[in-house]
Amino acid sequence: MKKNLTIVAVSFFVIVSAIFFSSCLKDTCKSSYTYSYYIPVYKTTAEVRANIKSNSPQEVVNPGKIVLLGNYIFLNEIDKGIHVIDNTNPASPRNVAFISIPGNEDLAVKGNTLYADLYTDLVTLDITDPLNVSVKKYNEGVFPYRNYGNGFYADSSKIIVDWIKKDTIIIQNCGGGYAFPYYPSAYMDFSTVQTNASSGISNSGSPVGKGGSMARFAIVNNYLYTVDDNNLNIFNISNSSEPAFLGNVSVDYHVETIYPFENKLFIGSNNGVFIYNIASSPENPVKSGEFTHARSCDPVIADGQYAFVTLHSGTTCLGYNNELDVVKLNNFVDASLVKIYNLTSPQGLSKDGTLLFICDGTDGLKIFDASDVSALKLIKQFSNIETYDVIAFNNIALVVAKDGLYQYDYSNENNIHLVSKIGLSNK
Amino acid sequence: MKTLIFILIISFLINFSAYSQKNKIRFQSINQFAMVGGESQVNSAYQTINGIRFSNWFSGIGIGVDNYRYRTLPLFFDGRWYFGYEKRGFIYGDIGYNFPMKDKPGKEIYYYDSYHFTGGVYTDFGIGYQVPLYKKSSMLFSLGYSSKKMTNRVGVNTGVNIICYNYGGCPVSYENYDFSFNTMILKAGLVF
């Protein structure tokens, strides 16, 4: 009996003690947040314009869109300018000059004239001598859809030419031991003009640079077409050095790419592909057909009968599809889906003859025999690179990858091989 | 060389056995269920401690599960000193490392943030009472203060910028949360 009483007494004592003392104890939590923010480096408009010329070549750091014309490759360095690469010998391309154009993401070339965006402006350059380019005109404020994230407003009287990255650590109590991520206000370069490069078709007059499927600038005859987040913008370039902004046409939300083919403009948006007819009135493109798909990023190319649309998930495009859609154009009026091919993370694509080149993200470059679009055959894959966009032209496939610019010879489809690579700087 | 080591081990075990019988050293297993209470909640824990009892002392290695806030697996050294009538009272102290049992590292993709827990120091000390049951088995109760530390590295996708779009990978920001959970721990268990 005494033994049992002892057990009960001890038990009672410890339980009461536990209840009493536990309320006195506190959990603690300290959070340390490491984040980077960017401080803009400004220059005056005069300073920036004085530097838009052929400067000494710079290393490729962050390649964007690309245009191929004659023996030259014009490669965008995102937000910095354009590398001029002499590709006379594809086995040994030479980086010969750099045109400094702050805020540049898109470009198109026709004859001896290069058109590029400079943040909200369009700059027209004479590239007769690529080593000594000169500015012909600025069309100011024609690309107004340029902004920055997280509440940052740029000094509108100057031009941002660079961003300086700063790393910061914040240590604070997170209270009660509960973890709530802290989101600081960082100045990130946040552009709604986000995709790459320019396409080429047969044009009257001067030759037009051939661009990739991620293009947002396209030239058809005497017109330069550009897309921004919502609109198709039209410029008359009859006088190549004096582009005239004619106006714009509302297309869709989240427009990404433009691809010209046979007096048609194929415009890719998050929601689908829109076909605009420019045959009868190139100054007033008229929508003639569309093909909608699941929300995703979707570069598009076309030939006479079919359009090839790659959808990839993630990033700003949302969506969950990673596939190639082959669409029958049906006279460009009533497009219909032929077949879907599952891929890893397809982005840019290009077609030359029966060969279809697809940049499949981390899966590298895939080359298909597209003789039968309902039964594509993979004939070659270069899987050791992370690819973004490709131009297949004249037996050379020019591939923009995360670590450089590659060129593949596909003159013999049984022996497609790498001929050169321009690597990136590790800056 | 191997033969020599084998002979040394056998000799040690024979001598230790003889010494143990003479000095009443014996193996003991302590198995406990616990209620852990702190600022945030009351939850459960389990422990098994196995070691050697010698005179007033016990020393062993313990492992358990602690469900307070984030489930962890503490691995610790346990030492205790017995006192009082029939050496039924005791004070104890544990120190060790608690391993997190919740983790999701390296999953930074769009719309899917990551967390990565790492463990930290585990301590527990207190006082208890042991009631003999049958032969060498006993029931024990104890009340103590326990603290466990751990860190959670949370990866948050920062969303949109040009690199993110071009290369299919958005930058991820990381935030470290250093937790210190302080609790009262009330245990009941059996000793064999």
Boltz contact constraints between the chains, C-beta under 6 A:
constraints:
  - contact:
      token1: [A, 7]
      token2: [B, 131]
      max_distance: 6.0
  - contact:
      token1: [A, 10]
      token2: [B, 129]
      max_distance: 6.0
  - contact:
      token1: [A, 14]
      token2: [B, 141]
      max_distance: 6.0
  - contact:
      token1: [A, 14]
      token2: [B, 143]
      max_distance: 6.0
  - contact:
      token1: [A, 17]
      token2: [B, 143]
      max_distance: 6.0
  - contact:
      token1: [A, 18]
      token2: [B, 143]
      max_distance: 6.0
  - contact:
      token1: [A, 18]
      token2: [B, 184]
      max_distance: 6.0
  - contact:
      token1: [A, 18]
      token2: [B, 186]
      max_distance: 6.0
  - contact:
      token1: [A, 21]
      token2: [B, 184]
      max_distance: 6.0
  - contact:
      token1: [A, 22]
      token2: [B, 37]
      max_distance: 6.0
  - contact:
      token1: [A, 22]
      token2: [B, 38]
      max_distance: 6.0
  - contact:
      token1: [A, 22]
      token2: [B, 184]
      max_distance: 6.0
  - contact:
      token1: [A, 25]
      token2: [B, 38]
      max_distance: 6.0
  - contact:
      token1: [A, 25]
      token2: [B, 182]
      max_distance: 6.0
  - contact:
      token1: [A, 26]
      token2: [B, 39]
      max_distance: 6.0
  - contact:
      token1: [A, 27]
      token2: [B, 38]
      max_distance: 6.0
  - contact:
      token1: [A, 27]
      token2: [B, 39]
      max_distance: 6.0
  - contact:
      token1: [A, 27]
      token2: [B, 40]
      max_distance: 6.0
  - contact:
      token1: [A, 27]
      token2: [B, 181]
      max_distance: 6.0
  - contact:
      token1: [A, 28]
      token2: [B, 180]
      max_distance: 6.0
  - contact:
      token1: [A, 29]
      token2: [B, 177]
      max_distance: 6.0
  - contact:
      token1: [A, 29]
      token2: [B, 179]
      max_distance: 6.0
  - contact:
      token1: [A, 30]
      token2: [B, 178]
      max_distance: 6.0
  - contact:
      token1: [A, 31]
      token2: [B, 175]
      max_distance: 6.0
  - contact:
      token1: [A, 31]
      token2: [B, 177]
      max_distance: 6.0
  - contact:
      token1: [A, 32]
      token2: [B, 176]
      max_distance: 6.0
  - contact:
      token1: [A, 33]
      token2: [B, 175]
      max_distance: 6.0
  - contact:
      token1: [A, 35]
      token2: [B, 173]
      max_distance: 6.0
  - contact:
      token1: [A, 78]
      token2: [B, 162]
      max_distance: 6.0
  - contact:
      token1: [A, 174]
      token2: [B, 177]
      max_distance: 6.0
  - contact:
      token1: [A, 177]
      token2: [B, 179]
      max_distance: 6.0
  - contact:
      token1: [A, 179]
      token2: [B, 152]
      max_distance: 6.0
  - contact:
      token1: [A, 179]
      token2: [B, 177]
      max_distance: 6.0
  - contact:
      token1: [A, 181]
      token2: [B, 154]
      max_distance: 6.0
  - contact:
      token1: [A, 181]
      token2: [B, 156]
      max_distance: 6.0
  - contact:
      token1: [A, 181]
      token2: [B, 175]
      max_distance: 6.0
  - contact:
      token1: [A, 188]
      token2: [B, 161]
      max_distance: 6.0
  - contact:
      token1: [A, 189]
      token2: [B, 161]
      max_distance: 6.0
  - contact:
      token1: [A, 190]
      token2: [B, 160]
      max_distance: 6.0
  - contact:
      token1: [A, 190]
      token2: [B, 161]
      max_distance: 6.0
  - contact:
      token1: [A, 191]
      token2: [B, 162]
      max_distance: 6.0
  - contact:
      token1: [A, 194]
      token2: [B, 162]
      max_distance: 6.0
  - contact:
      token1: [A, 194]
      token2: [B, 165]
      max_distance: 6.0
  - contact:
      token1: [A, 314]
      token2: [B, 110]
      max_distance: 6.0
  - contact:
      token1: [A, 314]
      token2: [B, 168]
      max_distance: 6.0
  - contact:
      token1: [A, 315]
      token2: [B, 164]
      max_distance: 6.0
  - contact:
      token1: [A, 315]
      token2: [B, 165]
      max_distance: 6.0
  - contact:
      token1: [A, 315]
      token2: [B, 168]
      max_distance: 6.0
  - contact:
      token1: [A, 316]
      token2: [B, 160]
      max_distance: 6.0
  - contact:
      token1: [A, 316]
      token2: [B, 165]
      max_distance: 6.0
  - contact:
      token1: [A, 345]
      token2: [B, 168]
      max_distance: 6.0
  - contact:
      token1: [A, 361]
      token2: [B, 168]
      max_distance: 6.0
  - contact:
      token1: [A, 388]
      token2: [B, 166]
      max_distance: 6.0
  - contact:
      token1: [A, 402]
      token2: [B, 167]
      max_distance: 6.0
